[in-house]
Amino acid sequence: FNFQGTCAYTLTKTCDSEPTLPVFSVRVKNEHRGSLKASYLDSVTVQVYDVTVTAVRAENGIVRFPFPARVDHQRSPLPATLARGRVRLRQKGRAVLIETNFRLQILYNWDDRVVVKLPGALAGKVCGMCGN
């Protein structure tokens, strides 16, 4: 679906308090591009396993991680493996694919499209713009 506005939006996140569920969130930030009448994806941020990864529009092949003791973010080329192998990031065609060990997948083309896939085990246990 399409949505306008320049806020940060939660596409999906864990909303069930079941202790065996992985805690994660997928947020997007929109920006104006040349017109105040339209907005487009600027970045996608995934938080999982105490790791935060951000893919920013037009930074193809690069992702950002918070860097301790600095205000800005460290940029890292793909591929990358985080959280002791539980989070993997790689280039897939012209997009970044972020995958977790519990089968959460986020595909972002560094421009105007993001696709989120969740395993069936999370049905009824997530919330956000993508709902359940």
N, CA and C atoms as a LAMMPS dump frame, in Angstrom:
ITEM: TIMESTEP
0
ITEM: NUMBER OF ATOMS
396
ITEM: BOX BOUNDS ff ff ff
-5.0000000000000000e+02 5.0000000000000000e+02
-5.0000000000000000e+02 5.0000000000000000e+02
-5.0000000000000000e+02 5.0000000000000000e+02
ITEM: ATOMS id mol type element x y z
1 1 1 N 0.827 -1.173 0
2 1 2 C 0 0 0
3 1 3 C 0.873 1.237 0
4 2 1 N 0.303 2.349 -0.375
5 2 2 C 1.008 3.627 -0.378
6 2 3 C 0.533 4.445 0.808
7 3 1 N 1.434 5.234 1.378
8 3 2 C 1.043 6.132 2.458
9 3 3 C 1.875 7.394 2.372
10 4 1 N 1.264 8.516 2.718
11 4 2 C 1.908 9.817 2.621
12 4 3 C 2.255 10.329 4.016
13 5 1 N 2.986 11.42 4.053
14 5 2 C 3.405 12.002 5.319
15 5 3 C 4.875 11.752 5.543
16 6 1 N 5.498 12.594 6.342
17 6 2 C 6.942 12.481 6.554
18 6 3 C 7.273 12.03 7.968
19 7 1 N 6.414 11.255 8.541
20 7 2 C 6.655 10.709 9.88
21 7 3 C 7.401 9.384 9.766
22 8 1 N 7.753 8.832 10.918
23 8 2 C 8.244 7.463 10.984
24 8 3 C 7.034 6.579 11.26
25 9 1 N 6.926 5.48 10.54
26 9 2 C 5.783 4.587 10.648
27 9 3 C 6.254 3.188 11.015
28 10 1 N 5.541 2.537 11.911
29 10 2 C 5.825 1.145 12.236
30 10 3 C 5.054 0.266 11.259
31 11 1 N 5.79 -0.465 10.423
32 11 2 C 5.131 -1.396 9.518
33 11 3 C 4.647 -2.612 10.285
34 12 1 N 5.522 -3.179 11.104
35 12 2 C 5.147 -4.328 11.915
36 12 3 C 6.083 -4.435 13.107
37 13 1 N 5.573 -5.008 14.174
38 13 2 C 6.387 -5.268 15.361
39 13 3 C 5.691 -6.328 16.195
40 14 1 N 6.445 -6.934 17.093
41 14 2 C 5.889 -7.9 18.025
42 14 3 C 4.982 -7.173 18.997
43 15 1 N 3.756 -7.648 19.161
44 15 2 C 2.821 -7.019 20.101
45 15 3 C 2.318 -7.995 21.148
46 16 1 N 2.603 -9.252 20.985
47 16 2 C 2.2 -10.267 21.948
48 16 3 C 3.306 -10.387 22.989
49 17 1 N 2.939 -10.532 24.245
50 17 2 C 3.947 -10.583 25.318
51 17 3 C 4.424 -12 25.615
52 18 1 N 4.101 -12.94 24.761
53 18 2 C 4.551 -14.317 24.954
54 18 3 C 6.078 -14.346 25.003
55 19 1 N 6.665 -14.874 26.077
56 19 2 C 8.123 -14.78 26.259
57 19 3 C 8.952 -15.544 25.231
58 20 1 N 8.358 -16.485 24.526
59 20 2 C 9.135 -17.241 23.538
60 20 3 C 9.202 -16.542 22.18
61 21 1 N 8.421 -15.473 22.012
62 21 2 C 8.42 -14.762 20.732
63 21 3 C 9.619 -13.833 20.61
64 22 1 N 10.206 -13.744 19.425
65 22 2 C 11.274 -12.762 19.216
66 22 3 C 10.691 -11.351 19.206
67 23 1 N 11.395 -10.423 19.815
68 23 2 C 10.966 -9.022 19.83
69 23 3 C 11.64 -8.322 18.656
70 24 1 N 10.838 -7.692 17.807
71 24 2 C 11.39 -7.002 16.644
72 24 3 C 10.466 -5.867 16.247
73 25 1 N 10.99 -4.955 15.435
74 25 2 C 10.165 -3.928 14.806
75 25 3 C 10.767 -3.57 13.455
76 26 1 N 9.889 -3.186 12.536
77 26 2 C 10.295 -2.701 11.218
78 26 3 C 9.625 -1.352 11.041
79 27 1 N 10.44 -0.296 10.943
80 27 2 C 9.919 1.069 10.814
81 27 3 C 10.428 1.679 9.516
82 28 1 N 9.618 2.55 8.952
83 28 2 C 10.03 3.29 7.762
84 28 3 C 9.891 4.775 8.039
85 29 1 N 10.707 5.559 7.366
86 29 2 C 10.659 7.02 7.461
87 29 3 C 10.469 7.536 6.048
88 30 1 N 9.515 8.432 5.881
89 30 2 C 9.268 9.063 4.583
90 30 3 C 9.909 10.44 4.531
91 31 1 N 10.123 10.945 3.316
92 31 2 C 10.639 12.3 3.114
93 31 3 C 9.932 12.903 1.904
94 32 1 N 9.936 14.225 1.847
95 32 2 C 9.442 14.913 0.649
96 32 3 C 10.535 14.853 -0.405
97 33 1 N 10.122 14.68 -1.651
98 33 2 C 11.083 14.704 -2.758
99 33 3 C 10.603 15.704 -3.792
100 34 1 N 10.995 16.952 -3.606
101 34 2 C 10.7 17.97 -4.601
102 34 3 C 9.312 18.569 -4.538
103 35 1 N 8.425 18.004 -3.747
104 35 2 C 7.064 18.524 -3.656
105 35 3 C 6.517 18.238 -2.269
106 36 1 N 5.811 19.197 -1.717
107 36 2 C 5.193 18.981 -0.412
108 36 3 C 3.925 18.14 -0.53
109 37 1 N 3.507 17.842 -1.752
110 37 2 C 2.286 17.069 -1.968
111 37 3 C 2.526 15.567 -1.977
112 38 1 N 3.772 15.152 -2.036
113 38 2 C 4.064 13.72 -2.096
114 38 3 C 5.262 13.394 -1.216
115 39 1 N 5.252 12.208 -0.661
116 39 2 C 6.4 11.747 0.122
117 39 3 C 6.765 10.337 -0.332
118 40 1 N 8.013 9.979 -0.065
119 40 2 C 8.551 8.709 -0.516
120 40 3 C 9.407 8.114 0.586
121 41 1 N 9.679 6.821 0.482
122 41 2 C 10.525 6.153 1.467
123 41 3 C 11.909 6.783 1.522
124 42 1 N 12.36 7.071 2.714
125 42 2 C 13.715 7.575 2.926
126 42 3 C 14.593 6.506 3.552
127 43 1 N 14.031 5.736 4.504
128 43 2 C 14.836 4.715 5.171
129 43 3 C 13.95 3.641 5.781
130 44 1 N 14.565 2.486 6.003
131 44 2 C 13.923 1.359 6.677
132 44 3 C 14.826 0.975 7.837
133 45 1 N 14.252 0.875 9.037
134 45 2 C 15.02 0.511 10.228
135 45 3 C 14.438 -0.755 10.835
136 46 1 N 15.308 -1.721 11.077
137 46 2 C 14.912 -2.991 11.679
138 46 3 C 15.608 -3.11 13.026
139 47 1 N 14.831 -3.412 14.059
140 47 2 C 15.382 -3.668 15.39
141 47 3 C 15.032 -5.097 15.769
142 48 1 N 16.046 -5.88 16.087
143 48 2 C 15.852 -7.268 16.49
144 48 3 C 17.11 -7.729 17.216
145 49 1 N 16.959 -8.537 18.251
146 49 2 C 18.092 -9.068 19.017
147 49 3 C 19.04 -7.966 19.487
148 50 1 N 18.521 -6.866 19.97
149 50 2 C 19.337 -5.741 20.444
150 50 3 C 20.242 -5.162 19.36
151 51 1 N 19.886 -5.365 18.112
152 51 2 C 20.616 -4.817 16.972
153 51 3 C 19.671 -3.882 16.223
154 52 1 N 20.183 -2.736 15.802
155 52 2 C 19.424 -1.81 14.966
156 52 3 C 20.171 -1.633 13.651
157 53 1 N 19.477 -1.87 12.553
158 53 2 C 20.052 -1.741 11.216
159 53 3 C 19.17 -0.785 10.426
160 54 1 N 19.793 0.18 9.742
161 54 2 C 19.046 1.119 8.911
162 54 3 C 19.602 1.105 7.494
163 55 1 N 18.704 0.965 6.534
164 55 2 C 19.056 1.104 5.118
165 55 3 C 18.453 2.424 4.65
166 56 1 N 19.292 3.286 4.087
167 56 2 C 18.882 4.638 3.705
168 56 3 C 18.815 4.742 2.183
169 57 1 N 17.784 5.427 1.705
170 57 2 C 17.579 5.613 0.269
171 57 3 C 18.866 6.066 -0.417
172 58 1 N 19.146 5.468 -1.537
173 58 2 C 20.269 5.804 -2.414
174 58 3 C 21.633 5.402 -1.859
175 59 1 N 21.696 4.762 -0.693
176 59 2 C 22.975 4.255 -0.175
177 59 3 C 23.094 2.777 -0.541
178 60 1 N 23.013 2.486 -1.825
179 60 2 C 23.017 1.115 -2.317
180 60 3 C 24.238 0.354 -1.836
181 61 1 N 24.006 -0.867 -1.35
182 61 2 C 25.091 -1.723 -0.9
183 61 3 C 25.621 -1.396 0.477
184 62 1 N 25.007 -0.432 1.164
185 62 2 C 25.476 0.029 2.479
186 62 3 C 24.315 -0.022 3.466
187 63 1 N 24.596 -0.41 4.703
188 63 2 C 23.629 -0.294 5.796
189 63 3 C 24.297 0.454 6.94
190 64 1 N 23.489 0.98 7.834
191 64 2 C 24.009 1.746 8.972
192 64 3 C 23.702 1.027 10.281
193 65 1 N 24.662 1.107 11.205
194 65 2 C 24.503 0.57 12.555
195 65 3 C 24.83 1.677 13.534
196 66 1 N 24.128 1.749 14.682
197 66 2 C 24.556 2.707 15.71
198 66 3 C 25.979 2.376 16.137
199 67 1 N 26.734 3.385 16.391
200 67 2 C 28.135 3.217 16.774
201 67 3 C 28.3 3.744 18.194
202 68 1 N 28.641 2.878 19.149
203 68 2 C 28.789 3.348 20.531
204 68 3 C 29.775 4.509 20.628
205 69 1 N 29.476 5.431 21.492
206 69 2 C 30.33 6.592 21.788
207 69 3 C 30.322 7.637 20.675
208 70 1 N 29.441 7.484 19.677
209 70 2 C 29.311 8.49 18.631
210 70 3 C 27.839 8.796 18.42
211 71 1 N 27.558 9.982 17.942
212 71 2 C 26.178 10.382 17.689
213 71 3 C 25.684 9.815 16.358
214 72 1 N 26.575 9.681 15.396
215 72 2 C 26.165 9.218 14.071
216 72 3 C 26.218 7.693 13.976
217 73 1 N 26.063 7.188 12.793
218 73 2 C 26.031 5.758 12.559
219 73 3 C 27.23 5.311 11.729
220 74 1 N 27.679 4.121 12.008
221 74 2 C 28.734 3.502 11.225
222 74 3 C 28.101 2.926 9.961
223 75 1 N 28.727 3.135 8.825
224 75 2 C 28.244 2.563 7.571
225 75 3 C 29.035 1.29 7.285
226 76 1 N 28.33 0.272 6.837
227 76 2 C 28.969 -1.009 6.585
228 76 3 C 28.509 -1.556 5.236
229 77 1 N 29.434 -2.063 4.439
230 77 2 C 29.034 -2.665 3.167
231 77 3 C 28.401 -4.042 3.399
232 78 1 N 27.608 -4.456 2.436
233 78 2 C 27.024 -5.797 2.478
234 78 3 C 27.998 -6.792 1.875
235 79 1 N 27.913 -8.054 2.234
236 79 2 C 27.016 -8.672 3.2
237 79 3 C 27.491 -8.451 4.631
238 80 1 N 26.59 -8.712 5.576
239 80 2 C 26.922 -8.594 6.995
240 80 3 C 26.124 -9.637 7.77
241 81 1 N 26.721 -10.114 8.847
242 81 2 C 26.056 -11.051 9.751
243 81 3 C 26.155 -10.478 11.147
244 82 1 N 25.02 -10.441 11.86
245 82 2 C 24.949 -9.815 13.179
246 82 3 C 24.292 -10.752 14.182
247 83 1 N 24.346 -10.342 15.437
248 83 2 C 23.674 -11.068 16.525
249 83 3 C 24.038 -12.551 16.504
250 84 1 N 25.319 -12.814 16.425
251 84 2 C 25.841 -14.18 16.431
252 84 3 C 25.183 -15.067 15.36
253 85 1 N 25.024 -14.485 14.174
254 85 2 C 24.504 -15.235 13.041
255 85 3 C 22.994 -15.275 12.925
256 86 1 N 22.282 -14.649 13.852
257 86 2 C 20.815 -14.701 13.817
258 86 3 C 20.206 -13.67 12.873
259 87 1 N 21.009 -12.686 12.436
260 87 2 C 20.548 -11.662 11.491
261 87 3 C 21.552 -11.596 10.347
262 88 1 N 21.05 -11.764 9.125
263 88 2 C 21.919 -11.736 7.95
264 88 3 C 21.432 -10.662 6.986
265 89 1 N 22.374 -9.93 6.424
266 89 2 C 22.055 -8.875 5.461
267 89 3 C 22.863 -9.136 4.203
268 90 1 N 22.192 -9.02 3.062
269 90 2 C 22.904 -9.239 1.801
270 90 3 C 22.198 -8.504 0.678
271 91 1 N 22.921 -8.331 -0.395
272 91 2 C 22.367 -7.736 -1.605
273 91 3 C 21.547 -8.803 -2.318
274 92 1 N 20.358 -8.439 -2.771
275 92 2 C 19.538 -9.331 -3.595
276 92 3 C 19.054 -8.508 -4.777
277 93 1 N 19.693 -8.694 -5.916
278 93 2 C 19.399 -7.851 -7.071
279 93 3 C 19.759 -6.416 -6.748
280 94 1 N 18.799 -5.518 -6.877
281 94 2 C 19.037 -4.098 -6.577
282 94 3 C 18.519 -3.717 -5.194
283 95 1 N 18.359 -4.694 -4.325
284 95 2 C 17.783 -4.447 -3.002
285 95 3 C 18.658 -5.044 -1.911
286 96 1 N 18.383 -4.622 -0.677
287 96 2 C 18.995 -5.246 0.49
288 96 3 C 17.964 -6.216 1.062
289 97 1 N 18.427 -7.403 1.414
290 97 2 C 17.579 -8.399 2.061
291 97 3 C 18.089 -8.589 3.478
292 98 1 N 17.215 -8.345 4.443
293 98 2 C 17.53 -8.556 5.855
294 98 3 C 16.718 -9.762 6.297
295 99 1 N 17.394 -10.798 6.797
296 99 2 C 16.734 -12.034 7.204
297 99 3 C 17.126 -12.391 8.628
298 100 1 N 16.173 -12.964 9.369
299 100 2 C 16.467 -13.432 10.725
300 100 3 C 16.33 -14.948 10.779
301 101 1 N 16.815 -15.514 11.873
302 101 2 C 16.723 -16.958 12.047
303 101 3 C 15.289 -17.432 12.281
304 102 1 N 14.351 -16.516 12.582
305 102 2 C 12.952 -16.927 12.747
306 102 3 C 12.121 -16.602 11.495
307 103 1 N 12.796 -16.346 10.369
308 103 2 C 12.2 -16.189 9.042
309 103 3 C 11.503 -14.859 8.807
310 104 1 N 11.84 -13.83 9.556
311 104 2 C 11.436 -12.471 9.208
312 104 3 C 12.312 -12.053 8.032
313 105 1 N 11.711 -11.5 6.985
314 105 2 C 12.454 -11.028 5.821
315 105 3 C 11.992 -9.627 5.462
316 106 1 N 12.962 -8.743 5.247
317 106 2 C 12.679 -7.381 4.806
318 106 3 C 13.495 -7.143 3.545
319 107 1 N 12.832 -6.755 2.476
320 107 2 C 13.49 -6.471 1.207
321 107 3 C 13.224 -5.007 0.873
322 108 1 N 14.292 -4.212 0.731
323 108 2 C 14.166 -2.772 0.456
324 108 3 C 15.036 -2.425 -0.738
325 109 1 N 14.457 -1.75 -1.726
326 109 2 C 15.175 -1.456 -2.968
327 109 3 C 15.954 -0.137 -2.932
328 110 1 N 16.17 0.407 -1.764
329 110 2 C 16.892 1.674 -1.578
330 110 3 C 16.219 2.826 -2.315
331 111 1 N 14.916 2.703 -2.533
332 111 2 C 14.216 3.79 -3.212
333 111 3 C 12.781 3.913 -2.723
334 112 1 N 11.877 3.141 -3.313
335 112 2 C 10.456 3.387 -3.057
336 112 3 C 9.648 2.15 -2.691
337 113 1 N 10.305 1.042 -2.421
338 113 2 C 9.566 -0.201 -2.166
339 113 3 C 10.203 -0.994 -1.033
340 114 1 N 9.364 -1.429 -0.104
341 114 2 C 9.8 -2.331 0.958
342 114 3 C 8.78 -3.462 1.06
343 115 1 N 9.283 -4.681 1.196
344 115 2 C 8.433 -5.862 1.341
345 115 3 C 8.829 -6.545 2.642
346 116 1 N 7.832 -6.839 3.474
347 116 2 C 8.072 -7.526 4.744
348 116 3 C 7.346 -8.863 4.694
349 117 1 N 8.055 -9.938 5.014
350 117 2 C 7.452 -11.269 5.092
351 117 3 C 7.677 -11.817 6.493
352 118 1 N 6.61 -12.389 7.054
353 118 2 C 6.658 -12.962 8.395
354 118 3 C 6.262 -14.429 8.333
355 119 1 N 6.798 -15.254 9.228
356 119 2 C 6.365 -16.649 9.268
357 119 3 C 4.952 -16.756 9.838
358 120 1 N 4.238 -17.798 9.457
359 120 2 C 2.881 -18.011 9.937
360 120 3 C 2.776 -18.105 11.447
361 121 1 N 3.854 -18.507 12.11
362 121 2 C 3.838 -18.63 13.573
363 121 3 C 3.581 -17.296 14.26
364 122 1 N 3.786 -16.181 13.554
365 122 2 C 3.574 -14.86 14.153
366 122 3 C 2.175 -14.307 13.884
367 123 1 N 1.328 -15.069 13.207
368 123 2 C -0.041 -14.616 12.931
369 123 3 C -0.76 -14.316 14.242
370 124 1 N -1.383 -13.152 14.3
371 124 2 C -2.114 -12.741 15.493
372 124 3 C -1.241 -12.211 16.61
373 125 1 N 0.066 -12.092 16.358
374 125 2 C 0.994 -11.684 17.414
375 125 3 C 1.79 -10.438 17.067
376 126 1 N 1.467 -9.815 15.93
377 126 2 C 2.161 -8.602 15.507
378 126 3 C 1.143 -7.489 15.283
379 127 1 N 1.636 -6.256 15.246
380 127 2 C 0.772 -5.111 14.972
381 127 3 C 1.581 -4.085 14.189
382 128 1 N 0.932 -3 13.809
383 128 2 C 1.552 -1.961 13.001
384 128 3 C 0.713 -1.735 11.762
385 129 1 N 1.238 -0.969 10.825
386 129 2 C 0.485 -0.655 9.607
387 129 3 C 0.144 -1.904 8.805
388 130 1 N 1.006 -2.904 8.866
389 130 2 C 0.746 -4.143 8.132
390 130 3 C -0.232 -5.041 8.88
391 131 1 N -0.557 -4.699 10.115
392 131 2 C -1.541 -5.452 10.879
393 131 3 C -1.132 -6.88 11.114
394 132 1 N -2.117 -7.74 11.147
395 132 2 C -1.881 -9.15 11.394
396 132 3 C -2.06 -9.95 10.13
